[in-house]
């Protein structure tokens, strides 16, 4: 990385990758912005934290202009010093400045030192350079009275009147612009540029301390040797707020370190904890910070005040499911099925950003369009972020740093492409595989937070192939627009087509390439690399984003199904706090990010969370809890609240659970699989059977894992490895769900659980084509009253916490609407009910079949005659027309080869095939439980897939 002193370096291409253009933040505040800050009399805007040096250099006073500051000296403490037998007095000074209140403690000698320094400054001002100190001279000349005196009469005053005298003296100084702007006075008041930022919470505790280096509790962050013998002391300004503390270089305006309050947080005083005189030990999950105070009394005072400020903090204890954040009541939230609505709302929300944009993704493609079809580049992600950065918004992006030989997502290109747009865009990648010894696990969460007030969480990366809508189009040849080709319109009737590719006559010729600089008249939804079928061929050459990598005139795209959610208020602050924790952890962990170009981030206070700058249209109120899977390697702390929430939700569900997930690998055996979601499903079904109550489990997963491979020849080792563990969960082996159910209730298992996938079909170049719909969702819905949406798959990687990092939310309806459940009236939650019905509506093609009633999800009529019958019928039709893979009729690789050599009806008799396809309803098909059942699907030990640890697949 370029040195911090460098301004710009030349843009070059090395191996097709751009090198970083900006090496420091050179976007200063404008004079208008500085003038606005000087005139603000109520509070400092939050954006000040990103411009501390510029604000100080711009002459912005630390105190709010026009807001009076008053003090009361209303209590004293008398004590005997240890060195001499004499009585000293400590005065408690309570200050009020606008809406901010705080307390400082001072001895009489501190008042004397302040008076002496002010007097010296007044005398010296007449000899200092005129230009530099013009403002101070102007303030001095405007003084109508002499500076208040501290000496003389008070010497004979009784001790009881001294606090009042000091109060009058200090108030007199604070009414004087010259005195109150003096740096010695500001230090006496414990004031900095962070003092009056309302979004940081109360004024808190501030002051100079000596802090000791080291103390990090994460392996590799301390210097060589034990930290008691290998450290240095540095003078820093300590700031304590209501959910964190930090230390900084006050004069330089640089925040050096942020310590978040967490369940491990504690404050200890004494040499036995600090190995130093007047020491205070401040500890959380990631660091043991040692500070040194000037006296025993100051150490006790700081310890008491830090604990007092931290006491109301929600993050000092673990909450439900052992999570870091509690449920947030009355939170505005909104769910999304598919990427079209999600990306559109996200684009509009990004446009509203005024201060910060936080993004973390497993994969990010800078050139994706958030609104489609795109006729210009206005709604392209990189252009949106560039536009906001130019407006002064700080854009911070955390990307997963992949192992290049295993994944081709090219995060280095994404990082350079974004950072070369503007210095306000900061991108960090993590982990360093060698330094952290993390080779197998990934940062898998997907999140965007805007001004720490609105957040988006779910399964959708801002990446190629993710945008889709309920039409799940297989084709995108850029044909002329028709009424059926509208963004929200198109055939979705469950008849002979599901995607709008049949809404026009597709071209048989090679489509013309797209010019990204001239999109006028464009009608394609997926441009360049965005048109994808990753099982047919994985992405390549991602630094050429607008070049197709598969032939869209011959190969159908693979539709993408996913769910996400938007949050507001305190829940959004929880999401943002998680990002801040990860960002600051990455900054201190990787040496290349320790320069000032990458700022330390600060979490906003929850005390102002309800003051929303904007809201997402269509949001409704519910209880929302933010959940995580994190470990010491990923965030510096440990949590597996997503797994706990899944187990609890399944165990306590009364009527049904509906699962959509990219993976279904569970049923613990204590050896290869450890998460217990599958076990909870089995136990809940057996309980329902013993109680003779209706209970349904709906499971929807992708028909094939998302790895490149030719399924006609078996799919390859990666596909087979995931299929092995999926079948091990579903139906094969003693630990599988169906084996355990059959052992107890025989064939009655089919009354309780249904395992399905999704498929659709269309016409491409005048040929009938079909493709599975790739289910990438990570969703659990229960009882029409609560749902979990996030990034966590049902496997050990996502659920255990020690492996991949994940983020999810549990939403629980607090309002009720009339519905049906098990043939009886039922009080459902409006958000959850609408989500479940939207899923069922599309999967079953209910819009085109008025007779389908999806109101009651557990009735026998619905479960058997609608859900299972539709899935079975659709699967049979697709097998007849296309010989689809995977299929129940193929039990071995030999049978697979024979089937691949058999002529398909769609080729031999297209008209009859079309007639058969007219009976397809919706997208649902049964998952083929017997596919390759006679084969061992684990990778051969001599293959590269067989050489990696088994945990890679589970």
C-alpha positions, 0 to 999 in steps of 0.5 A: 500500500502507498505510504500515508504521505503520498498524495496520488499514485498513477493508475496502472494495470498489473495482471488486469487489476487496478492499483489504489489511486488514493492514498489519503483522505484529501476531501476537506470540508468546504468553507460553507460547511465550516461556517455552518459548524461554527454557527451551530448552537445545538449540537455537532453533526455526526459527520464531524467524527470523520473530519476532526483534524479539518474541523480543528484546523478550520477554527471551529470552536469546541464549545457550541456558539451561542449556547451558554455554559454554566457551572455549579460547584455543589459538593466537596470531598475532603481527604488526607493526602498520603504524603503529608498530613494535611487536608485537601478538598476535591470540588465537584463541578457540574456543567450544563452546555445546551442539552449536554450535562457533565461533571468534572472534579477539581482541586483548588490548585487546578483553579489556581493553575487555570487562573495563572495560565489565563493571565499569562495567555492574556499578557503574551497575546500582545506579543504574538503574531497578529494574523494567527491570533487575530481572533483571540485579540478581537475577543480580548479587545471586546472584554468589557470587564477585567478577568475575574480574580481568584486571589485576595478576599477568598483567603479569609473566607470560610471553607463553607463559602468557598464552593460558591465563590469558585462557582461565581469565579468559573461562571464569570470566566465562562461568560467571557469569549476570550476565557472560554475559548482558551485551550487551558479552559477547555482542558479544565472542562474536559471538552473536545470535538467529540463532546457535543455530538448528539448521536454519540450520546451524552457528553460522557467522561473525558480527559488526558491519561497515559495508556499502555500499549499492548493488551490485545486478547487476540493472538498475533496483535501484541508485540513479541514478548509478554506485554508486561515487559514489552510496552510503552506509555503514551499520552492520549485523550480518553473519551467515554460514551454510553456504549464505548470508549476511545482514546485519541491524539487530541491535537491531531484529531486522530482516533487511535482505538475504540473499545466497545462495551460487551459482556466481558467489559469490566473496570478494575483499579489497583496495582494488582490488576495493572502493575502500575501506580494509579492504574485502571484496567479496562477490559472487554472481549478483545483487549485489556487496556491499562491506563494510568491516572495522575492520582489515586482519587482520579483513578477511583473517580474514573473507574466509578464514572466509566461504570456509571456511564456503561451501566445502562448499556444493552451490550453489557450482557448477553440476551435471548439466544446468547445474542449480543443485542436484545429484541427491539420492540416497535421496529419498522421492518420490511421483507423482500422476496427476490432481488428486484424490490430489495435492490430498488429500495436499497438504491433509493435508501443509498440516495438518502445517505448523508453521513455513512454507508456501511457495506459487507458482502461475501462477494461484491460486483461494483458494476451491478445495476440496482434498478432494471432494465438500465438505460443509463449508469445512474443506478449502477452501484459504483456510480451511486457510491461515487456520487455519495462520496463526492457529497461527503458521505463516508463509504466503508466496505468490508469484503471477504478475502477469498483463497484465490485458488478455491474461489474466483470472486476476485475481491481484489478487483472489487476493492480497487475498482471502488477505492479508485473512485473517490478517497471517501470510499474505503475498502478493507478485505479480511482475513489474512489467511497466513497471519490469521491461519484461517483458510477454510472459513469465510465472511458470509454475511450480507449487510448494508447500513445507512447513517446507522439508522436504516439497515438491510440484511439477508441473503443477497450479495450486491453481486452478479446473478442475484437480481431476479423477480417472481418471473424467474426469467431464463432468457434475456436476449434484449428483444423489443419491449412488449406489454408482458416485458414490463419490470413487474409484469410478464407471464407468471400463470403457471401454464406453459411458461413462467419467465417472460422469455416467452413474452416475445419472440427470442432471437436465434442469432448472437445478441449484439454486445452492450456498450456500458457507456450508452445504454439508451434503449436497453431492454436487457435485465442482465448485462455482461457477467450478470447473465449467469449459469454458474453450474454450467460455467462459473464466473471468469474475467470479472475485471471485464464486467460487461463481456458475456461469459456464456452464450445467452443465445444457447444457454439459459440463465439460472434464476436466483431466489433469495430473501432479505429484510430492511430494518430501522431504528435501534435494530439498525443501530445493532447491525451498524454496531456489528459492522463497526466492531468488525471494521475496527477489528480488521483495522487493528489486525492488519498492518496495511490498514493501520494508517489514518486513511482507514478511520476508526468507526464509532457506533451511534448511541441508541438514545437517538435511534428513534429519530429516523432521517427517512424510512423505507416505504411499506415498512411495518412495526414488529419486534426485531432481534439481530443475530450473529455467528461470529468467532475470535477470528472474524470479529474478536468475539464468539456468538452462535445466536442464529443457531440457538434461535433456529432451534428455539423457533422450531422447538416452540413452533405450534403448527408449522415451519417453512424453511427455504435454504441454500443448504440443508446439512444437519442432524448431529452425529458428534463427528462430522456434523454438529448443528442440531437443526435437523434433530429439532425437526425430528423431535418436534414431528415426533412430539406432534405425532405423540400428541396426535396434533397436526404439524407440518414441515415445508423444506425448499432447497436447490435441486443441485448445489451451486458448483460448476459441473456437468450433472449429466456425468455426475456433476463433479466432486464438489456437487456430489460432496454437498449432495452426500451431506444433503441426503445424509440429512434428509433420507440416507443413513441412521442420522437422517430425518426420514430414517429416524421418523420411519423408525418411530412412525413408519410411512406416516412421515409424509403427513408431517414433512415435505422436501422440495426444490424449484424449477421453471421452463421457457423457450430459447432460440425456438427450443424448449429449455428448463432450469432449476431455480437456485434457492439461495434463501436463508429463511425460517417461517413459523406459525404465521407469527415469526420469521428468521431472515439472514445470511446463515445456511443450514450447515455447520459452517454458518451455524456453529459460530466458530466458522463462517461469520453470519448475520440474521434477524428474527422478526416477531409480529406483535399485532394480529390479523384474522386467518385460518390454521388447521381449519379453525380461526387463528390470530396470525401476525400480519408481516409473517402471514403476508410473507408466507402467502407470498412464498406459497403464491409464487411457488404454487402458481396460485394467481392463475388458479383461483381454486387454490386456497393458501390461507390455511397452511396445515390443513390436510386438503392444502398439504396433500392435495395442493402442496404435495400433489403440485410438487409431484405433478410438476416433477413428473411433467419435467421428467417426461419432457426434459429428463431433468436431473436430478431425478428419482429414476436414476440411482447410479452413474450407469443409469445416469449415462443411459438416461443422458443418451435417451432422446428427450420429448422436448426434442423429438416432439416439441408440440406434445412437450408444450402440451405437457408443460401446460399442466405445470403449475407454479415452480414447486417440484419434489426433491428427488430423494433416490438420485444416485442412491447406489453411489458413494458421493463423497469425493475420492481421497486422491482428489483435491476435493477429497484432500480438504478437511471434511468440515469444508463441506459441512 
